[in-house]
Amino acid sequence: MAIDVSRLFSVKIDNLKYEWDDFINARNEIKDTFRKYGEVMDCHLPRERSFGFVRYETENEARDAIEEMDGKEMFGSEIKCSLATQAKKDMGHLPPRPSGRGGGRSRSRRGGGGRSRTRRRDDSRDRRRDSRPRGRRRRRDDSRSDSRPRHRRR
């Protein structure tokens, strides 16, 4: 069963400098160290980042951990602990990722996957299109060499 992290109190730990390939041991060490201040409900370490989160059930446990661990040394560096202020992401409530190819960034500058087929262009573009002669289409000049820069239509 997934933990509802939105109801937990998160301690953000900055300046975590552990070996990325030793993620499991680092996570276990963090959990063991922070367990002294209350039951650690969750420990989240984003991949290849220098921060992480330890989540407690009560705010008092989180504050105790911050008070005791802020400025302590872990993995050879002094860590900075604070109460996380941004809303927590609960992975259980996110929509499922699409399967198959893709899943990366959109090529569109908008980031929304481009223009919907049902959405019309603005009126100024419609007027420009209507002013062109209808029967003629631009043809590509086959004599152009590939070494010449091509200009993209905008």
Backbone hydrogen bonds, N-H to C=O, Kabsch-Sander energy under -0.5 kcal/mol:
donor,donor_aa,acceptor,acceptor_aa,energy
5,V,3,I,-1.4
7,R,4,D,-1.5
8,L,5,V,-1.5
9,F,56,Y,-3.1
10,S,8,L,-0.6
11,V,54,V,-3.2
12,K,10,S,-0.6
12,K,82,S,-3.2
13,I,52,G,-3.0
14,D,12,K,-0.6
14,D,80,K,-3.3
15,N,50,S,-1.0
16,L,50,S,-2.5
17,K,15,N,-0.7
22,D,19,E,-1.9
23,F,20,W,-0.9
26,A,22,D,-2.2
27,R,23,F,-2.8
28,N,24,I,-2.4
29,E,25,N,-2.4
30,I,26,A,-2.4
31,K,27,R,-2.6
32,D,28,N,-2.6
33,T,29,E,-2.5
34,F,30,I,-2.6
35,R,31,K,-1.3
36,K,33,T,-0.8
37,Y,34,F,-1.5
38,G,35,R,-1.1
41,M,39,E,-0.8
41,M,55,R,-2.7
42,D,55,R,-1.1
44,H,53,F,-2.7
45,L,43,C,-0.5
49,R,46,P,-1.2
52,G,13,I,-1.7
53,F,44,H,-2.8
54,V,11,V,-2.0
55,R,42,D,-3.0
56,Y,9,F,-2.9
57,E,39,E,-0.6
62,A,58,T,-1.6
63,R,59,E,-2.8
64,D,60,N,-2.5
65,A,61,E,-2.2
66,I,62,A,-2.2
67,E,63,R,-2.7
68,E,64,D,-2.2
69,M,65,A,-2.7
70,D,66,I,-2.1
71,G,79,I,-2.4
72,K,69,M,-2.3
74,M,77,S,-2.8
77,S,74,M,-1.8
79,I,72,K,-3.1
79,I,77,S,-0.5
80,K,14,D,-1.8
82,S,12,K,-1.9
84,A,10,S,-2.9
90,D,88,K,-0.6
91,M,89,K,-0.8
93,H,90,D,-1.8
94,L,91,M,-0.8
119,R,116,S,-0.8
125,R,122,D,-0.6
126,D,122,D,-1.5
127,R,123,D,-2.3
128,R,124,S,-1.8
129,R,125,R,-2.1
130,D,126,D,-2.1
131,S,127,R,-1.2
132,R,129,R,-1.0
142,D,140,R,-0.7
144,R,141,D,-1.5
148,R,145,S,-0.9
152,R,150,R,-0.5
